[in-house]
Amino acid sequence: MTAVLSPTAPAPAGAAGVSGVSGRRRFLGPGAKLLLGGTSVLVLAVVSMFVGVSDVSLPGLLSGDEHAWDIFWISRVPRTLSIILAGMALSVAGLIMQLMARNKFVEPSTVGTVESASLGILVVTVFLPGASLFLKMSTATVFAVAGTALFLLVLRRIPLRNTLIVPLVGIMLGGVIAAVTTFFAYRFDLLQTLNSWMVGDFSGVLRGRYELLWIVGALTLIGYLAADRFTVAGMGQEFTTNLGLNYNRVMTLGLIIVSLISAVVVVSVGSVPFLGLIVPNLVSLMIGDNVRRAIPWVAIFGAGFVLACDIIGRTIRYPYEIPVGVIVSAIGSALFLYLLLRKRSARA
């Protein structure tokens, strides 16, 4: 006979255990984990607002200290928002770049996009010293599009697209563009200005000087909405065409998103290297390669990683500050080598 449990009878111990486990699994579902990640970023953002040389504390704000409130609204809040926007956008741009190049080891700072944007800003600075931020951003975007398109064109000329050769080609191309930029910056006595674009630093972010970064927030949303198209385009031109999508149009959209994000971030706060390389790969290791599912995680991890690096940069040599680009480069380069060696050992 088959035993039938009454609705009012207590469940067996084994059934209760299974129910408890499934309940915990339901509680820690994708939505709950994403909410937990967003809460962690929010906590880091709150900590970031109260870290710095100027005395801004919660008791001071609650007591109505006008000086503390001025610093809070003019400096701390804009800086924290710019870190979150830049971290999210650069990480998502790196993911889109990897889909376009069909390689896990590329991102805007390793394929010449950032270097091309810096060259564009240098050209504007030389010929139009009094140019507005919008004109600098527009010129940097045009140069970034040209540099990224050149990299993709070079990839098509490589007969054997080895996983490790592709990022090396991008790094060499970026090195050539950077060398040209440095040469002309030296000739026109603009090396200090060039360094301010090549090293990401949020110390100069103030209210009225970071609002361009909201553009990259909108571009991140566009990247999420077009995630499925980028996934299909990453399968190759023939596969994309067979599914009825315009491959060139999708690639152009990705090119514009990556270039605009790179240009706006370089103009606003400087270059933050390796971010778009490390974060998408770490997310891929944890949740797989579903792009639509991965983009929110990439954005959260990117924002949290840059926030953490910025807090470290402000506290490690307090009251002095190390630019966040230096901290991200140090950690990112180590993780980049780890991912390269891990991929090579896996293939072996």
Summary of the structure (lengths in Angstrom):
residues: 348
radius of gyration: 23.2
end to end distance: 56.2
largest distance: 93.2
contacts: 1155
relative contact order: 0.15
helix: 75%
strand: 0%
